């Protein structure tokens, strides 16, 4: 199994709370593919800062409501 990246997220939960939005719908809204959204949700890919802000804006929440740093200090 691939190592998970240190950035955790609530993207799937937010999608489900927003009328069960699909990964494809979110990808279209923020300018990435469905596969990219899936990889972000599975912590296999860290989004660019711009994409992270677009995701947060789409759900009307702050960046730290979507993404959390799980790295070591």
ChimeraX attribute file (.defattr): number of C-alpha atoms within 10 A of each C-alpha:
attribute: neighborCount
match mode: 1-to-1
recipient: residues
	/A:1	3
	/A:2	6
	/A:3	7
	/A:4	11
	/A:5	15
	/A:6	15
	/A:7	16
	/A:8	18
	/A:9	21
	/A:10	14
	/A:11	22
	/A:12	19
	/A:13	12
	/A:14	19
	/A:15	17
	/A:16	12
	/A:17	11
	/A:18	12
	/A:19	8
	/A:20	12
	/A:21	13
	/A:22	15
	/A:23	21
	/A:24	15
	/A:25	16
	/A:26	20
	/A:27	18
	/A:28	13
	/A:29	13
	/A:30	18
	/A:31	13
	/A:32	16
	/A:33	16
	/A:34	16
	/A:35	12
	/A:36	18
	/A:37	25
	/A:38	17
	/A:39	14
	/A:40	21
	/A:41	18
	/A:42	16
	/A:43	18
	/A:44	16
	/A:45	16
	/A:46	20
	/A:47	17
	/A:48	9
	/A:49	10
	/A:50	9
	/A:51	15
	/A:52	18
	/A:53	18
	/A:54	17
	/A:55	25
	/A:56	19
	/A:57	14
	/A:58	15
	/A:59	17
	/A:60	10
	/A:61	13
	/A:62	12
	/A:63	17
	/A:64	13
	/A:65	14
	/A:66	20
	/A:67	18
	/A:68	13
	/A:69	11
	/A:70	11
	/A:71	9
	/A:72	5
	/A:73	3
